[in-house]
Amino acid sequence: MVIPLRPRRWLRVGAGVVTIALTAPLAHAADATARFALEPLQTSPAGDRFFLAPDAGVSGDRTFYAKLFGAYAYKPLLERITEDGGRDVVSSELYLDVGASYAILRRLLFSADLPVVPYEGGGRSQSAGVGDLRLGARVALLHAAHADLGIEARVWLPTGSPDALTGDGALRGSMHAATSGRVSLFAYNASVGYLARKRRDLLGESQIGPSLPFAAAFGVVLLERLQIGPEVSGWTVIGGGATLFAGRTTPVLGLLGARYRVADWVIGAGAGPGLSRAPGVAPHVVLSIAWEPSSVAKPHDAEAGEAGAADATVAPTTAPPPSASAKAPEPVQIPEPVPAPISVAPSAPPEAPPAPAPSAPAPPPPPSAPEPIAERPLDPEAARLTARQLFEEGVHAYDAGSYVEAAAIFAKAYAIKAHPAVLRNLAQAELMSGQLEAACKHFKRWRVEARGTAKDVRQVAQGMKDACR
């Protein structure tokens, strides 16, 4: 099921910002001593699944992400002719990227990344300083069963130093279209776009300027904690006599990376070669650490039986599925008081009492989420996929405010694949729809059958406090 995103006012505002960047003057400078930002890697925003290939979707609502990314390139990245006729070689570089992002309504992501170059080795061997500050805005457009579609605008502010090769000295802007998703254990990202950049000729046939950036990544997700896979990222200069995808005008970098989650932290490492002869391309190793709240799952990680939900109220858990013998506690029944006996003087046998008048029918109970005995597919893989589809439908219904519908869908998913994440979402949806008795029962069952983080336990305790009155 594909859910289209209706136009938003902030989408038009974002398009206006990108238009300003894309219409900036692109002067041509034929100068062998040209100064520009020598950026070996363009990283994805904080909170994304891969190092280089950006996500298309957005995870979380009012959720903050942060990252520190480091890369070391250890072979010549650039060779220039200096003003006095000498040769200036950048033989190695330590590159850092400090980034943060903020997600809203699982539809919009604002991001900021500041490159820092503590060291450049070679002819000058100096500390280069900060680079051009990158600001970004992403809009998640479509969400389907195994794929998201989104667009992202980026603007680079000229905060770096062209002399130190950390800045262009001019405004840059880009627009990207991206798709990302997950099928079972396999995740993927891919993007392509247009970069508006001031044109400069370098040595030989090398040049920078307006470009078509691209990125792709593929990963295997193991135990919902470890992800391993290759990535490729680069761009190719267009116009100005440049040949499309020529080696000297198309910087391309490869990376084989791994990321491992520990609570709310994600630690990453990788290494890869340079795949072309353009400036800035060299073998490199990378390390990263990121703050990504574990209560917020990536799009398509909200899979029944494997992962949890997509935000703080529909939250994931890594606990194993409960055993069939586990039994939820029953609500405590309070006995009614027994009246004291009353002494009555003996008398003639009483006449037969009149037949009691028929009582009015009891009012119907409040609506509650059904717990149907769903038809479980015989094939385990088919059952898993069916539960996953129902789970995602329940998440979307919850996000839309249809809490009764969401509770019914989660109940069906739980009947097919009993997993604590589904049970917790069912209880939360019942609580939001006013089905307090059912919500109380399912929150109590979660506490018996699941093992969650301290944050999960606190959230469920609060749910029980609200439901079990």
N, C-alpha and C positions, 0 to 999 in steps of 0.2 A: 504494500500500500504506500503510495507516494503522497506526502503532505506538502502542498505548495505553500510558500511563504507569501503572504499578501504584502504589497508595497508599504514601506514605512517611510516616514518623513526623514529619519536619520540616514536612510539609504540614499536619498537625493542629496543630503548634505555631504555624505562621503563621496558620492560621484563628483560633486563640485570641487572638493579638495583635490581629487585625483586629476580633474580636468586642468586645474591650475598648474599642477606639476607636469602634466603631459604637454602643455602648451608653452612651457618655458623655452626660451631661445636655445637652440642647439648649434652653437658656433663651431666651425671647423678650424682646427689649429694644426698645421703641419710642422710639428716641432719635435725633434728627437729628444729634447730634454723635458718633455711634457711631464707635469706633475699631476698625480691622480691618486685615488684610494686603491691601494694594493690589498684587496680583500680576498684571502685564499678561500674562505668559506662563507656562504650566506646561510645562516642557521634559521630554522623554523621558530615561531614564537614559543614562549614558555607555555608548557602544558600540552604541547603536541606530542604525538606518538613517536615520531622519528627525529633524528638530528637535523636533517637537511630538507626533507620533503614535507611541506606543510599539510596539516589536516584540512579537510573541507568542512567538517562539522565543528560544533562548539559544545564543550562539555561544561555543564553546571550552570547555575544561576547565582549571580552575585558571588562568584568564586574567584579567588586570587591565586595566581601561579607565579613562581619565580624560578630562575635558573642561573647557574654559572657554568659557562662552557669554555673549555680551553683547548687549543690546538697548537701543535708544534710542527712546522714544516722544516725539513732538514736538508734540502738540496736547493740550488739556486732558483729563486722565484723571479728574478728580474735582473737585467743588465742594461744600463743606460750610459749614454755619453754625457759627461758633465759639461758645464759651461767653459771650463778651462781645457777641454779636450781629453780629459782622463776618462776612465771607465769606473762606473759605480755599480757594484754588484751587491744585491741582497741575497746572501747565501743561505740564510735561515731566518725564521721568525717565530716568536711566541705570540699567539693571538688569543685574546680573551673576549668573551661576549657576556655582558651582564644584562639579563632580560627579565621583564615582568609582563604579565597580561591579566586582564580582568574580563570574565565572562558574564553575560547578562541574558537571562531567559533562554539559555541554550540556543540562541540565535545570533548573538552579536559578541564579538571578541575585540577588545582594544589591546594593543601591545606596544611595547617600547623596548628597544635593544640598543645598548651603547657598546661599540667595540673599543677595546683597549689593547694597545700593543706595547707591552712592557719592554720588549727587546727585539732589535733587528741586528742580525749578524752580517758581516761582509766588510765592504770598504769603509763604512762609517761606524759600524758597531755601536749603536746608540739606543737610548730609550726613545721610542717614537711618540708615545702619548696616546690620547683618545682619538677615536675615529668619528665618522659622521653618524649622528644620532638617527636611528630608524624608528619611525612611528608607523603603526599599521592598524587597519580596521577590517575585520572579516564579517561577512554575512553568510550564515548557513541558509541556503535556498531550498533545497529538497532533501528529504530523508526517505530512503526506501529500505527494503529488507536487508540488503547487503552493501549498500552504497549511499554515500552522501555527496551532495554537490554544493559548492560554495564559491564565493568570489572574495578576493582580498586586495585591498589597496595599500600601498606602502609609499612613504615619503621619507627621503633622507635629507636631514638638515645639515648644512655645511659647517659642522662643529669641529671637524678634523683639520689637520695641517697638510696641504698639498706637498710642501717641501719634505715632510717626514713620511710621505706616501700613506697617510692615514685618512685623507679627505680629498674630495674632488674640487673643493672651493666653489661649488655651484649646487643648486638644488637638483635632486633626482626624484623621479617618481615612477611607480610601476603599478600595473593591474594584473592580477593573476586569476585564472579559473582553476579550480582544483576538484578532484574527486578522491574519496577515501572510503574504506570499508573493511569489513572482516567477514570471512567465510570459515566457520569452524575455528581451527587453530591458526589460520593464515590471515594476515592483515596486509593492506597495501595502501599506498598514497601515490598520487601523480598530479602534477600541476604544469601549466604552461601560461605564459603571459607576455606582456610588452613592457620594456624598460626604456624610459626617456632619459637620456644621458648626454652630456656635452661630448662631442666627438673630438678625439685627440689621436694623432698618428704617433706611433712609437717606433722602435727600431725595426728595420726591414719591412715586412708585410704586416706587422702587428699594429693593432689600433683598438681603441675603445670607442663606444658611442651608443646610439640607439640599438637595442638588443632584444632578442627573444629569449627570456630565461625559461628554464625547464628543470624539473626534478622528478625523481621516481624512487620508490622504496618498496621493499617486500620483506615481511618478517613472519617468523613463527613464534607464537605466544605459548609458553609452557607454564602450567600451573598458575596462570593469571599473575605471575610475578616476573618471569623472565621472558624477554623478547630478543631474538637474534635474527639478523638479516642484512642484506646488502642495500646500499643506497648509491644514487648517482645524482649529481647536481652540476649545473653549468648554465652558460648562455652563449649565444652566437650573435655577433655583430651584424647588423643589416645596413645596407646603403653605403655610400661613400666609397664605392669600388670594392667593398669587402665581399668575399665569396662565402655564401651561406655554409656554415659548418666546416669552414677551413680551419686547419690545425692552429694557425697563428692568431686567429680571431675568435676562437671558440674555447674558452677555458672550461675544462670538464674535470671533475674530481670524483673519484670513487671512494666508498667507505664500507667496510664490514664492521657493523657495530652490535653491541649488546647493551641492554638496559635491564636493571634489576630493581624491583620495588622492595623497600623496607619501611613498613608503616606508611607515613606520608611522604617519604623521601624516595626519589628514583635516582640511582647511581648508574652512570653510563661510561662506556669505554669503546674504543674502536681504532682502526688503522686502515689506511688505503693509499693507493697510488694516484699520481697525476695521470690523466688519460689524454692529454694533448700537450702542445708545445707553446701555449699562450702564456703571457705574463701572469704570475701568481700561481701557476700550477706546479706542484711538487708533492712528493710523498709526505704523508703527515700521520700523526697519531693524535687522538682526541680523548679527553676526559670531561665528564660533566657531572653535576649534581643538581637536582631540581626538587622544588617543593610542589608536590601535586597531591592534594588531599585525597586520601583513600576512600572517602565517602562519596567521591564523584568519579564515575567510570567514564571511559571513552565511549563515544557513540559506537554501537554494535558490540560493546563488551557486556551490555546488559542482557546476558543470556542465561536462561533458566538452567540450573545445574552446573554452570561454569562460572558465571560472574554475577554481580549484583546490579543495582539500578543506577540511575543516571544523575541523581542529585541528593542533597542531604535528607530530604524527606522520603525519597525512594532510594534507599542506600544499599550498597553492596555488602556482601559478607563472604569470607573465604572459608567458612565452616563447611565440613563435609555434609552430605545429605543425611537426614536423620534415619535411624534404624526403624524397621517396621514395628518393633516392639515398644517404641517410645510412646508414652501415653500422656496427653495433656491433663493437667489438674482440672477438676470440675470446680465451678464456682461454689463458694461456701454457702450452705443453706442455713438460715437462721431459724430455729424452731419457734413456733408460736407458743405463747404462755398457756398453760392448762388452767382453766377456772376452778376455784375451790368449790366443793360440793355444798349444796343448800339443803337443809333439813325441811321436809314438808310433812304436815300432819296427814295421817291415813284418811282416806275417803273412798267413796264408791269408785268402782272401776271407771276410768274416763271413757267418754265416747271416742269413737274413732276420729282422729283428726281429719279435717277436710283436706282434700288433695291440694298440694301446693300449686299456687299459680305459676304458670310457665314464666321463667325469668327471661329478661331481655338478652338477646345474644351479645356475647362479649365483643368489645370493639376489636377490629383486626389489629394484629401486632404491627409495629412499624416495619417498613421495608428493610430487608436485610439481604446481604449478598448471598446468593445460593452457593451451596457447596456440592455441585453436581458430580455424579460419578461419570466422569468423562470417558469416552471410549479411547483407551490407550492403544496407539498403533503397536502392532506386534513387533515391528522392527525397532530396535533401540535407537538407531540413528533417526528414524522417522519420528519417534516419540520426542527425542531431544529437539529436533527442528520445530516440531509443532509447539512444544512448550516455549521455545524461544520466541516464536512468532506471537504467541498469545501474550507473553511477557512484555514484548515491545509494544503491542497494541494497548496493554494496560498502562504502560508508562505514558504513552501519548494521551490516553483518555484522562489520566490523572493530571497531566500538565494542562489539559484543556479545561479542567475544573469539573469534569464529569465523573464524580467520585463513586456514585453508585455503579455506573457502568464499569469503571476501573476495578472496583471490588469484585464484580461478577467475573470479569476476564481473569483477574489474578486467581480467583477460586478455581476456574477451569485449568489454568496452567499448573496450579499446585496439585490438582487431582491427577494430572498426567505425570508430573515430575516434582515430587515433594522435595523442595529445597528451602532452606531458611530464608534466603533473600526474597523468594516469592511470598512466603508466609508473612514476613515483616511488611512487605508492601501491601498485602491484603489487609492486615490489621490497620495500617496507616490510612488506607482508602476508606475502610469502614468507619474509622474515627472521624475522618473529615466529612463523611456523609451522615453522621449522626447515629450510626448503628453501634451504639456503645457496648451493648452486651456481647455482640459478635467480636468487636474489636478487642474487648477485654480478654475474651477467651483465647484469641489468636496471639495477642501479646504474651499471655501467660505460657502458651505452648512454645513460643519462640524462646522464652527464657529457659524452658526445660530442654528443648531439643537442639539449640544452637550455641555456638561459641563465637562470640564477637569481640571486637576491641572494646576498650573502656568507653570510648565515645559511643559505640553501638549500644552498650548496656545502659548508658545514661539516657540515650534517646528513647529506648524501649521503656525504661522506668518512667520517663515523663509521659509516654503514651499510656502506660497503665494508670498513672495518676489521673489523667484526663478521662479515660474510658471506664475504669473500674470504680465508679462513684457509689 
